Amino acid sequence: MSEPTMNVATPASGPVNGTDGTDGVRYRAAAVAVGSAEIRRAENGTWYLRSREPLGDYPTRLTDCLVRGAHAHPDRVLAARRGADGRWIEITYARMLERA
């Protein structure tokens, strides 16, 4: 039986000031995984974790995901960042596939 969903972030009650450019950014809990692991610690202090869930299907190459995304939704934004002027600089799946 799987463990409850784990949260990777704790909800912020107010602004969170970070040193990575996230000043004032608030975070919320995100359900990202369900599962459990077998945990073992070696004599040298190394921790070993092995998922109890079998590995699901995955593509042979990481770029297969890009190809699939470019065909399914070519104009969807794949990645974005803020420019110096504060505006978003975006790249779509189709454009990234052209550049890859």
N, C-alpha and C positions, 0 to 999 in steps of 0.2 A: 504494500500500500504506500502511496506517495505521501510525502510530507506536505504541509500547507504551502501555498505560494509564498515565496520569499520576496520581500521588498528591498529594492536597492537604494532607496532614498527615504528619508524621514520627512514628513510634511513640515514645512517651516511655518512658524507662527508669525513671522515677520521677515523683513529683508535679511538675506544671508550675505555677508561680506566675505569674499574669497580673494585669493591672491592671483587668480587666473583670469582676471577680466570679467568675473561674474558678479561684481558688486551690485547689490540690490536685486539680484535675481532670486526668485522664490522657486523652490522645488516641491514636488508632490510625490507621493508614493507611486511606484510603478510595478505592477505585477509582471514579472518577466520570465519566471521559470517555476515549474513544478517538478519535484523529484526529490530523491534522497541519494545519499552516497555512503559507501563503505569507507571509513576513515581509519588509517593506520599510521602510526608514527614509528619511524626507524630509530635504531640506536643512536645514529648520528644526528638526530633531531629533525630530519626531513619528514614532512607530512605527505602522505599519499592519499589521494581521494579518487575513488572509482565510482562512477554513476551506477546506480542499480537499474536505471532505465536503459534499454537498448538504443544504440545510435540509430536515428532515423535515416531516411533516404537523403542523400546530399549529392550535389553535382560533382562531376569528375574534375572540372576546373572552376575556379571562382568566377572567371569571365562568363561562364555559362549563365550565371544569374543575371549579368548585365545584358547579354543577348536576349534572354527571355523577357526581361523588363523592357528593353527597347522595342521589342515586337508587341508586347501587351499594352504598353502605355508610353509611347515614345516622347510625348510632350510633358510627362510628369517630371517634376524636379527631383533629381537624384541627390544633389548636394547643394548647399548654399552657404555663403559666408557674408559678413558685413564688409563693405568696402570702406575706404578711408572717409568717404562722405556720409557713411551711415546707411547707405542703400544696400539692398541685397544683391549679391552677385550669384547668379544661379547657373546650374548646368543640368540639362535634361538627360534622361536615359539615352535618347537617340544621339545627342551631341557627344556624350561621353563615349558611346560605342564608336562613333566616327573617329574620335581622338585616340582610342585604345589601340 
